[in-house]
């Protein structure tokens, strides 16, 4: 699957993992601002964070599985869809998930 960054939908598709993670971050900010009184509330926020990381990992996996690649000039240098990005995404998502799991202890 070749994505053209000049087409708005293709650009949004190439940024899908970041958009999913940003959306979940907004949900988590609202949840913690609304409910942060007890330890149970913070555990729920931790589980929501794990769900956010899992859904972001699914978006990364989907783009990688479909072998998405950007073609064309312009934003290609700014938005990379290559093996380095996939590995870096997995490393950062794994580190974040481990951090959340350690915070439960």
Buried (B, 14 or more C-beta within 10 A) or exposed (E): EEBBBEEEEBBEBBBBBBBBBEEBEEEBEEBBEEEEEEEEBBEBBBEBBBEBBEBBBEBBBEBBEEEBBBEEEEBBEEBBBEEEBBEEBBEBBEEBBEEBEEEEE
